[in-house]
Amino acid sequence: MRILIVGGGGREHALCWRLGQSASVDRLYAAPGNAGIGELATLVHVSAGDIPGLVEFAERESIDLTVVGPEAPLVAGLVDEMESRGMPVFGPTREAARIEGSKVWARELCQRHGIPAPRSRAFDDVHSAIAFLDELSPPYVVKADGIAAGKGVVIAEDQAEARVAVEACLVQRMFGDAGLRVLIEEFVEGTEVTAMALTDGRAVRPLALSRDYKRALDDDQGPNTGGMGAYSPVPSGGADVEAEIEEVVLAPAVRALEEEGIRYRGVLYGGLMLTKDGPKVLEFNCRFGDPEAQVVLPRLVANLPELLLASLEGNLSHYQVAWAEGACVGVVLASAGYPGPVETGRPISGLADAAGLPQVQVFHAGTVARDGRVVTAGGRVLTVTALGKDHEEARTRAYEACSRINFDGMAYRKDIAADAMEGAA
């Protein structure tokens, strides 16, 4: 089987690494990939947003399966274009990807079908949006409607901060078209988890629960990012919780889409808050999480290419997924200044030393190979992951591996999975 992975982040490296372990996979390609992916796959000089270029390459190389990593090509209709030419591709169509492409549309879907979510309202007028704040109690959650690379959500402690966030979207157009509307939500308390599932549009196969860390700094301080680390499983997410999430969120969401004429095939990602009243949907995404994929895929006990093909062929009900015992912890190493502007081209040392440690896997994101060296090429540079018999062992291994790696301006959180050990105590 010849597989093309679209994207070039840590998620795509994890997918490439896991897909390549299957005996049925003969050749891997990645567009555009990164330095780490380049050790496993043939890199294709086509960007993830170049839909004509991706289609042309997949046709020319007789690709048996295209796996789309990032959300932007999905929202832009890459799957539609490939499906129209009879090309096997894993991921939802443009219409189905609206579940991530528009937070307002996703929230209205929840309201129409009784899927539990925080109270919210959408606005395109700044004065009406600010007036609605009086109906809620602080803190306030302000979300840009469209895709903003994980940075379009602000949790404001008071009305003044909330007004700044609303005006950033609707007046200053900080997020461009993604911020033409804002969603203002009540703040809900509880334990935040990521619940991903494979689906063929009818059958749902939940993946192991995980938790990611969105803030840039320790103790959940600093600005929101695309994710600074993750772990799996979640101590508070036992079998009863997993069953409830499938029953009240994941399966109903897939059914709701089908009832509205949308067959959703791919990964459905639920960003959930486990509250005293049960799980509530904070967001839906239309792809594997990053960095969640980097800590979930290493624990998967299944043939990943078979599962992905079953999802797009409509026979996922014939398959089950299982998980390795123990835990996986991933720590993102970022460039100084992330999620703001960063300097690139900084040589990275210690990669082989770190990867040689027991149960450690280093997934590349913002890296390129240049003159025989691996150098930084983005904000999130690497996800250093480790497996262990429990969260403590996995965490110790991951941070030991982080200590072996160095580049100028390297920044990372020191508290990833600390709460998992507290929860397991």
C-alpha positions in Angstrom: 0.0 0.0 0.0 1.3 3.5 -0.9 0.2 6.2 1.5 0.4 9.9 1.3 0.3 11.9 4.6 -0.7 15.5 4.2 0.9 17.9 6.6 4.2 18.6 8.4 3.6 18.7 12.1 4.1 16.4 15.1 0.7 14.8 14.5 1.7 13.9 10.9 5.1 12.5 12.1 3.2 10.3 14.7 0.8 9.1 11.9 3.7 8.4 9.6 5.6 6.5 12.3 2.6 4.4 13.2 1.4 3.7 9.6 4.9 2.7 8.7 4.8 -0.1 11.3 2.1 -2.0 9.3 3.4 -4.8 7.0 0.7 -3.7 4.4 2.4 -0.4 3.9 5.1 -0.4 1.1 5.8 3.3 0.6 5.1 6.5 2.6 5.0 10.0 1.2 4.5 13.2 3.1 3.6 16.6 1.8 5.4 18.7 2.8 6.6 16.7 5.9 9.6 17.8 8.1 13.1 16.6 9.0 11.8 13.8 11.2 9.2 12.6 8.7 11.9 12.6 6.0 13.6 9.7 7.8 10.5 7.6 7.3 8.9 8.8 4.1 9.7 10.5 0.8 9.1 14.2 1.2 7.0 15.9 -1.5 7.5 19.6 -2.1 3.8 20.4 -2.1 2.2 22.4 0.6 -0.7 21.1 2.6 -2.8 23.9 1.2 -2.1 23.2 -2.5 -5.1 21.1 -3.3 -4.4 20.8 -7.1 -0.8 19.9 -6.4 -1.8 17.2 -3.9 -4.4 15.7 -6.2 -2.0 15.7 -9.1 0.7 14.0 -7.1 -1.7 11.3 -5.7 -2.9 10.5 -9.2 0.6 10.4 -10.7 2.0 8.1 -8.0 -1.1 5.9 -7.8 -1.5 6.6 -4.1 -3.7 3.9 -2.4 -4.7 6.1 0.6 -4.3 9.8 1.4 -4.4 10.7 5.1 -5.1 14.4 5.8 -3.6 15.7 9.0 -4.3 19.4 9.4 -7.8 21.0 9.5 -7.2 23.7 6.8 -7.1 21.3 3.8 -10.2 19.5 5.1 -12.1 22.8 5.4 -10.9 23.8 2.0 -12.3 20.7 0.4 -9.3 18.4 -0.3 -11.4 15.3 0.5 -14.2 16.4 -1.9 -11.7 16.9 -4.7 -10.0 13.6 -4.2 -13.3 11.7 -3.8 -14.7 13.2 -7.0 -11.8 11.5 -8.8 -12.3 8.1 -7.0 -9.2 8.5 -4.9 -9.3 6.9 -1.4 -8.8 9.6 1.2 -9.2 9.6 5.0 -10.9 12.7 6.4 -14.3 14.5 6.4 -15.6 16.5 3.4 -15.7 20.2 3.3 -19.3 20.3 4.6 -18.6 17.9 7.4 -15.4 19.8 8.3 -17.6 22.8 9.2 -17.8 21.2 12.6 -14.4 22.7 13.2 -14.4 25.4 10.5 -17.3 27.2 12.2 -17.6 27.2 16.0 -21.0 28.9 15.6 -22.3 26.2 13.3 -21.0 23.4 15.6 -22.7 25.0 18.6 -26.0 25.4 16.7 -25.7 21.7 15.8 -25.4 20.8 19.5 -28.4 22.9 20.3 -30.6 21.4 17.5 -29.8 17.8 18.6 -29.5 18.1 22.4 -25.8 17.5 22.7 -24.7 19.0 26.0 -22.7 22.2 25.7 -22.2 25.5 27.6 -24.8 28.2 27.1 -23.6 30.5 24.3 -24.6 33.0 21.7 -23.1 34.2 18.4 -22.6 37.8 17.3 -21.3 39.7 14.4 -22.0 43.1 16.0 -19.6 44.4 18.7 -22.3 46.3 20.7 -24.7 43.4 20.9 -21.8 41.1 21.9 -20.7 43.3 24.7 -24.2 43.8 25.9 -24.6 40.0 26.2 -21.8 39.9 28.7 -24.2 41.3 31.3 -26.2 38.1 31.1 -23.2 36.0 32.1 -21.0 35.8 35.2 -17.2 36.0 34.9 -15.0 34.5 33.7 -16.1 34.8 30.1 -15.2 32.7 27.1 -14.8 34.5 23.8 -14.2 32.5 20.6 -13.4 33.5 17.0 -15.9 31.6 14.8 -13.4 30.2 12.3 -10.0 28.4 12.3 -7.3 30.4 14.2 -4.6 27.7 14.7 -5.8 27.0 18.3 -5.3 30.6 19.3 -8.8 32.1 18.8 -10.1 31.4 22.3 -9.8 33.8 25.2 -10.9 33.1 28.7 -11.5 36.6 30.1 -11.5 37.2 33.9 -13.6 40.3 33.7 -15.8 42.3 31.3 -12.9 44.7 30.3 -10.8 41.8 29.2 -13.8 40.2 27.4 -14.5 43.5 25.6 -10.9 43.6 24.4 -11.2 40.0 23.0 -14.5 40.8 21.3 -13.1 44.0 19.7 -10.0 42.1 18.6 -12.2 39.9 16.4 -15.0 42.2 15.3 -13.2 45.6 15.1 -9.5 45.0 14.7 -10.1 41.8 12.6 -7.1 40.1 14.3 -8.2 36.7 12.9 -9.4 38.0 9.5 -12.4 36.2 8.2 -12.1 33.6 11.0 -13.2 36.4 13.4 -16.2 37.9 11.4 -18.4 36.3 14.1 -17.7 35.6 17.7 -19.1 33.0 20.1 -19.5 34.1 23.7 -19.9 31.2 26.1 -20.5 30.7 29.8 -17.5 29.3 31.6 -17.9 25.8 32.9 -15.8 24.2 35.5 -14.5 20.6 35.6 -11.8 18.4 34.1 -10.9 19.1 30.5 -10.3 16.1 28.2 -9.9 15.3 24.6 -12.2 12.5 23.3 -11.3 11.5 19.7 -13.1 8.8 17.7 -12.8 7.1 14.4 -16.1 7.0 12.5 -17.4 5.8 9.1 -20.5 8.0 9.5 -22.4 5.4 11.5 -20.1 3.2 13.6 -18.0 5.1 16.2 -14.8 3.7 17.7 -13.6 6.0 20.5 -9.8 6.4 21.0 -8.2 6.6 24.4 -8.9 9.8 26.3 -6.2 12.3 26.6 -5.5 15.8 28.0 -3.6 18.6 26.4 -2.2 21.8 27.7 -3.1 24.9 25.7 -1.4 27.7 27.6 2.2 28.6 26.8 3.5 28.7 30.4 3.5 26.5 33.6 0.4 26.6 35.8 -1.8 27.4 32.7 -0.4 30.9 32.4 0.4 32.8 29.3 -1.4 32.9 25.9 -3.2 30.1 24.2 -1.2 28.0 21.8 -1.8 25.0 19.5 -0.8 22.8 22.5 2.3 22.5 24.7 2.0 18.9 25.8 -0.4 16.0 26.5 -0.8 12.7 28.2 -3.0 9.6 27.9 -4.9 8.0 29.6 -6.8 10.5 31.8 -7.1 9.3 35.5 -10.6 10.7 35.9 -11.7 9.1 32.6 -12.5 5.5 33.6 -14.7 3.0 31.6 -17.9 4.6 32.9 -16.8 8.1 31.8 -15.7 6.8 28.4 -19.0 5.1 27.9 -21.0 8.2 28.8 -18.9 10.3 26.4 -19.6 7.9 23.6 -23.3 7.8 24.5 -24.1 11.5 25.0 -21.5 13.2 22.8 -19.7 11.2 20.1 -22.4 8.9 18.8 -25.1 11.6 18.9 -22.8 14.0 17.0 -22.3 11.5 14.2 -26.0 10.8 14.1 -26.9 14.5 14.1 -24.7 15.0 11.1 -26.2 12.1 9.3 -29.7 13.4 10.1 -28.7 16.7 8.4 -27.5 14.9 5.3 -23.8 14.8 6.2 -21.9 11.5 6.3 -18.9 12.2 8.5 -15.9 9.9 7.8 -12.7 10.4 9.6 -11.7 11.5 13.1 -14.1 13.4 15.2 -12.4 15.3 18.0 -14.4 16.4 21.0 -12.8 18.9 23.4 -14.9 18.3 26.5 -15.3 19.5 30.0 -16.2 16.7 32.5 -18.6 18.6 34.8 -20.6 17.5 37.8 -23.6 17.4 35.4 -21.7 15.2 32.9 -19.6 15.9 29.8 -20.1 19.2 27.9 -18.7 20.0 24.5 -16.3 22.9 24.4 -15.3 22.4 20.8 -15.4 19.9 17.9 -12.4 19.4 15.6 -12.4 17.4 12.4 -9.0 15.7 12.7 -6.5 14.1 15.1 -5.4 16.5 17.8 -1.8 17.8 18.0 -0.2 17.0 20.4 -2.9 14.5 21.5 -2.1 12.2 18.5 1.5 11.9 19.7 0.4 10.4 23.0 -2.6 8.3 21.8 -1.2 6.6 18.8 1.8 5.0 20.6 -0.7 3.3 22.9 -2.9 1.9 20.0 -3.0 -1.8 19.7 -4.4 -2.2 16.2 -3.5 -2.1 12.5 -3.9 1.6 11.8 -4.1 1.5 8.0 -6.9 -1.1 8.3 -8.9 1.2 10.7 -8.5 4.2 8.4 -9.6 2.3 5.4 -12.6 0.8 7.3 -13.6 4.3 8.2 -13.8 5.5 4.6 -15.2 2.3 3.3 -18.1 2.1 5.8 -17.3 -1.1 7.6 -15.7 0.2 10.8 -18.3 -1.8 12.8 -16.2 -4.9 12.0 -13.2 -3.6 13.9 -12.3 -3.0 17.5 -9.5 -1.0 19.0 -7.4 -1.8 22.1 -4.9 0.0 24.1 -1.6 -0.8 25.7 -1.4 -0.7 29.5 0.4 2.2 31.1 0.7 5.8 30.1 2.2 8.1 27.5 3.4 11.7 28.1 4.4 14.2 25.5 6.2 17.5 26.0 6.4 20.1 23.2 9.7 21.9 22.8 9.0 25.3 21.3 10.9 28.3 20.0 11.2 31.3 22.2 8.4 33.7 21.6 5.8 31.1 20.6 2.9 31.5 20.0 4.1 34.9 18.7 6.8 35.5 16.1 9.9 33.2 16.4 13.3 33.0 15.0 14.1 29.9 12.9 17.2 28.2 11.5 18.6 27.3 15.0 20.5 24.0 14.9 19.1 21.3 17.1 21.5 19.0 19.1 20.9 15.8 21.1 18.1 14.3 19.0 19.7 10.9 18.7 20.7 10.9 22.3 17.1 11.5 23.4 15.6 9.1 20.9 17.9 6.4 22.2 16.4 6.4 25.7 14.0 3.6 26.7 10.4 4.0 25.4 11.1 7.5 24.0 9.9 8.8 20.6 10.8 12.3 19.4 8.2 13.6 16.9 9.3 16.5 14.7 7.1 19.5 13.9 8.8 22.7 12.9 12.1 21.2 11.6 14.0 21.1 8.4 17.2 19.3 7.3 19.8 21.8 6.2 23.4 21.1 5.2 23.4 17.8 7.1 21.9 19.3 10.3 18.3 19.5 11.7 17.3 23.1 12.4 14.2 24.8 13.7 11.6 26.0 11.3 8.6 27.0 13.4 7.0 27.7 16.7 6.4 24.2 17.9 9.6 22.3 17.1 9.4 18.8 18.6 7.1 16.7 20.7 9.1 14.5 23.0 7.0 11.5 24.1 7.6 8.5 26.4 5.7 5.4 27.4 5.8 4.1 31.0 4.0 1.7 33.3 2.2 4.8 34.8 2.2 8.5 34.3 5.1 9.1 36.7 7.4 6.8 34.8 6.3 8.1 31.4 6.7 11.7 32.6 10.2 11.1 34.1 11.3 9.5 30.8 9.9 12.3 28.7 11.6 15.1 30.7 14.9 13.2 30.8 14.7 13.0 27.0 14.0 16.8 26.9 17.1 17.5 28.9 19.2 15.8 26.2 17.9 18.1 23.4 19.1 21.7 22.9 18.6 24.6 20.5 18.9 28.4 21.1 15.7 29.7 22.6 14.2 26.3 23.5 11.2 26.7 25.7 8.9 24.1 27.2 6.5 23.6 30.1 7.8 21.8 33.2 4.4 20.7 34.5 3.0 18.4 31.8 1.2 15.4 33.4 1.9 16.7 37.0 -1.9 16.7 37.5 -2.2 13.1 36.2 0.0 11.9 39.0 -2.1 13.9 41.5 -5.3 12.4 40.0 -3.9 8.9 40.3 -2.7 9.3 43.8 
